[in-house]
């Protein structure tokens, strides 16, 4: 009795590798890691701007005016950046 060795052919192995590669590509496109990372960064920006906004409102409550803080530290650019960030965030939501 002779034993016959059965093995996969090169064509079968290439077809399986191709199918797995296609499925992996579809899964990566479905997950879209770039979009997920951008959403994470935008969420962190939203939290940061809200923290600055709450701090400004608390300063207004404590001192009566935000203008004194901005004039005292000459942070006009901070006020402009805060306003533009809040406008941008309210438009995005």
C-alpha positions in Angstrom: 0.0 0.0 0.0 1.4 3.3 -1.0 0.5 6.4 0.9 -0.5 9.4 -1.1 0.4 12.8 0.4 -2.3 15.4 -0.1 -1.3 19.0 0.1 -2.6 22.4 -0.9 -1.7 23.6 -4.3 -0.1 27.0 -4.8 -3.2 28.3 -6.4 -5.4 27.4 -3.4 -3.0 29.1 -1.0 -2.9 32.3 -3.1 -6.7 32.3 -3.3 -7.0 32.1 0.5 -4.4 34.8 1.0 -6.2 37.1 -1.5 -9.5 36.5 0.2 -8.2 37.3 3.6 -6.4 40.4 2.3 -9.7 41.6 0.7 -11.6 41.0 4.0 -9.0 42.8 6.0 -9.1 45.8 3.6 -12.8 46.0 3.9 -12.7 45.9 7.7 -10.1 48.6 7.8 -12.1 50.9 5.5 -15.2 50.3 7.6 -13.5 51.2 10.8 -11.8 54.3 9.2 -9.2 55.0 11.9 -8.5 58.5 10.6 -12.1 59.6 11.1 -12.2 58.0 14.6 -9.0 59.9 15.6 -10.3 63.2 14.3 -13.5 62.7 16.3 -11.5 62.0 19.4 -9.4 65.1 18.9 -12.5 67.2 18.3 -14.1 65.9 21.5 -11.0 66.9 23.4 -11.0 70.3 21.9 -14.7 70.7 22.8 -13.9 69.8 26.4 -11.0 72.2 26.5 -13.0 75.1 25.1 -15.8 74.4 27.5 -13.4 74.4 30.4 -12.0 77.8 29.4 -15.6 79.1 28.9 -16.6 77.9 32.4 -13.5 79.5 33.9 -14.3 82.8 32.2 -17.9 82.7 33.4 -16.7 81.9 36.9 -14.3 84.9 36.7 -17.2 87.1 35.6 -19.2 85.9 38.6 -16.4 86.5 41.0 -15.0 89.8 39.7 -18.0 91.3 37.8 -16.4 91.6 34.4 -14.2 89.6 32.0 -12.8 92.8 30.6 -10.6 93.5 33.6 -9.0 90.1 33.1 -8.4 90.6 29.5 -7.1 94.2 30.0 -5.0 93.2 32.9 -3.2 90.4 31.1 -3.5 91.9 27.6 -5.1 88.7 26.3 -7.1 90.1 23.4 -6.0 87.2 21.3 -7.4 84.8 23.9 -10.8 86.4 23.7 -10.9 86.3 19.9 -9.8 82.7 19.9 -12.4 81.8 22.5 -15.1 83.5 20.6 -14.1 81.8 17.3 -13.8 78.4 19.0 -17.2 78.8 20.6 -18.8 79.8 17.3 -17.1 76.9 15.5 -18.3 74.4 18.2 -21.8 75.7 18.2 -22.0 75.3 14.4 -20.6 71.8 14.6 -23.1 70.5 17.2 
